[in-house]
Amino acid sequence: MNKILALMFTGLMVITITSCNNDDDQPDVTSIKGSITLDNEATWAQWVDSGEVQVTLFPAFSLNPPAGWGEVPDDFFGPSVPGGLYAIGAPFNAQNPVVLQYVPGQSTYEYDIEVEPGTYSALAVGFRHDFVVDPTLRTATLGVHWNNENQVSHGIEIKANIGGGNIISLFEFPAPTEISVSAGEQKVINFKADFDFVLAWYR
């Protein structure tokens, strides 16, 4: 009887140790999450059938190969083509963006993006228009994270060459803040956006 009890106890110990090891082997989730406070959310009601509000994260900025969101120098895309500040590559989560669902009267929305450890150039929320074909105009950036969660920045600087060497700025806002995420970290980032930006972007 003592031998049987001893064997049962040993078996329980093995199961317990194995169970603990399996828990330890589970990787921690690495994510960026938080809340977005949306100004002029009532405007969304007029646009809700025209597209999606997506939360996207952009990889580290690079000119070669083009990727991420950052400062693009003059002439990068050709002679006399002014540079600016904007995304030049697809979002990290382009295939699976966080899509916010319109709720009448709601101005704060939660998001959660599972990521790989590393550096990211921009976290943004944008309205992606279903009926705009031009990829450079299709998404209106409602807001970006820029280390100031109480004020809105659209994170872009877009310039136009109007001829005769004259360059004008069409939009000029503070740049997004670069984000670094460690393995297993759940980084919380809250920021503001403004839906009324669609009125300027799609005019």
C-alpha positions in Angstrom: 0.0 0.0 0.0 2.8 2.4 0.9 4.4 1.7 -2.5 1.2 2.4 -4.3 0.7 5.7 -2.4 4.3 6.7 -3.2 3.8 6.0 -6.9 0.6 8.1 -6.9 2.3 11.0 -5.1 5.2 10.8 -7.6 2.8 10.9 -10.5 1.0 13.9 -9.1 4.3 15.7 -8.6 5.2 15.1 -12.3 1.8 16.3 -13.5 2.1 19.5 -11.3 5.7 20.2 -12.5 4.8 19.6 -16.2 1.7 21.9 -15.8 3.9 24.7 -14.3 6.5 24.4 -17.0 3.8 24.6 -19.7 2.5 27.8 -18.2 6.1 29.2 -18.1 6.6 28.3 -21.7 3.6 30.4 -22.9 4.9 33.6 -24.5 3.8 36.9 -23.0 1.5 38.9 -25.4 3.2 42.0 -26.7 0.8 44.7 -27.6 -0.1 48.4 -27.9 -3.5 49.4 -26.6 -5.4 52.3 -25.2 -8.1 54.7 -25.9 -8.8 57.2 -28.7 -10.9 60.3 -27.8 -12.6 61.5 -31.0 -13.6 65.2 -31.4 -16.7 66.0 -33.6 -17.8 62.4 -33.4 -21.3 63.5 -34.6 -19.7 64.1 -38.1 -19.1 60.3 -38.3 -22.8 59.7 -38.6 -22.8 61.4 -42.0 -19.8 59.3 -43.2 -20.6 55.9 -41.6 -21.8 54.3 -44.9 -18.8 55.6 -46.9 -15.9 53.8 -45.3 -14.2 52.4 -42.1 -12.4 54.0 -39.2 -9.2 52.0 -38.8 -6.5 52.1 -36.2 -3.1 51.3 -37.8 0.5 50.9 -36.7 3.4 51.7 -39.0 6.8 49.9 -39.1 10.1 51.7 -38.5 10.7 54.5 -41.1 13.0 53.7 -44.0 13.6 55.4 -47.3 15.4 52.3 -48.7 13.2 50.3 -49.0 10.3 52.7 -48.5 8.5 51.9 -45.2 6.8 53.5 -42.3 5.9 57.1 -41.6 8.5 60.0 -41.6 10.2 62.9 -43.3 10.5 62.5 -47.0 13.1 64.7 -48.7 12.5 67.0 -51.7 13.0 65.3 -55.0 12.7 61.8 -53.5 9.9 60.9 -55.8 11.2 62.8 -58.8 12.7 66.2 -59.8 10.8 69.2 -58.4 8.5 66.9 -56.3 8.4 68.4 -52.8 9.0 66.2 -49.8 6.9 66.1 -46.7 5.8 64.1 -43.7 3.6 61.1 -44.3 3.4 57.3 -44.6 5.3 55.8 -47.5 4.6 52.2 -46.8 1.8 50.0 -45.6 0.8 49.7 -41.9 2.2 46.8 -39.9 -1.3 45.6 -39.4 -2.5 46.4 -42.9 -4.1 43.0 -43.4 -5.9 43.1 -40.0 -6.5 46.7 -38.9 -8.5 47.5 -35.8 -11.9 48.7 -37.1 -13.8 51.0 -34.8 -17.6 50.6 -34.9 -19.7 53.8 -34.8 -21.8 54.3 -31.7 -24.0 57.3 -31.6 -22.9 59.8 -28.9 -19.8 57.9 -28.1 -16.5 59.9 -28.2 -14.0 57.4 -26.7 -13.0 54.1 -28.3 -10.7 51.3 -27.2 -8.1 49.6 -29.4 -5.7 46.7 -28.9 -3.0 45.7 -31.4 -0.8 42.6 -30.9 2.6 43.4 -32.2 6.1 42.1 -32.5 8.8 43.6 -30.2 10.5 46.4 -32.0 10.3 50.0 -33.1 7.3 51.6 -34.9 7.1 55.0 -36.6 3.5 55.9 -36.1 0.2 54.9 -34.5 -2.7 56.5 -36.3 -6.5 56.4 -36.7 -7.9 57.1 -40.1 -11.0 57.1 -42.1 -10.6 54.8 -45.1 -13.0 55.9 -47.9 -14.6 53.1 -49.8 -15.2 55.2 -52.9 -11.9 57.0 -53.3 -9.6 55.2 -55.8 -6.4 57.3 -55.4 -4.3 55.4 -52.7 -2.7 58.7 -51.7 -6.0 60.2 -50.9 -8.1 57.3 -49.8 -7.3 57.5 -46.0 -7.8 60.7 -44.0 -5.7 60.6 -40.9 -8.0 61.7 -38.1 -5.2 61.7 -35.5 -1.8 60.2 -34.5 0.0 59.5 -31.2 2.5 62.4 -30.7 3.1 62.4 -26.9 0.3 64.8 -26.3 -2.9 62.9 -25.6 -4.9 66.1 -25.0 -4.4 67.7 -28.4 -4.9 66.5 -31.9 -2.2 66.1 -34.6 -2.9 64.6 -38.0 0.8 63.8 -38.2 1.3 65.0 -41.8 3.1 67.8 -43.7 2.0 67.9 -47.4 3.4 70.4 -49.8 2.6 71.3 -53.4 4.7 72.8 -56.2 2.5 75.4 -57.8 5.1 76.4 -60.4 7.9 79.0 -60.7 9.7 77.5 -57.8 6.9 78.2 -55.4 6.2 75.5 -52.8 3.1 75.8 -50.5 2.1 73.7 -47.5 -1.4 72.2 -47.8 -1.2 70.6 -44.4 1.3 71.0 -41.6 1.0 69.1 -38.3 3.4 67.7 -35.7 5.0 64.4 -36.5 3.9 61.1 -34.9 6.0 59.9 -32.0 8.2 56.8 -32.6 7.2 53.8 -30.4 9.5 51.1 -29.0 8.0 48.0 -27.6 9.8 45.2 -25.6 8.9 41.6 -25.6 6.0 40.9 -23.4 5.2 44.6 -22.9 1.6 45.8 -23.0 2.2 49.5 -23.8 -0.7 51.8 -23.2 -1.0 54.8 -25.5 -4.0 57.2 -25.4 -4.4 59.9 -28.0 -6.9 62.3 -29.6 -8.4 62.5 -33.1 -10.8 64.8 -34.9 -13.4 63.4 -37.4 -13.9 66.8 -38.9 -10.6 66.4 -40.7 -12.5 64.5 -43.4 -14.1 67.8 -44.4 -10.7 69.2 -45.3 -9.1 66.1 -46.7 -11.9 65.1 -49.2 -12.9 68.6 -50.3 
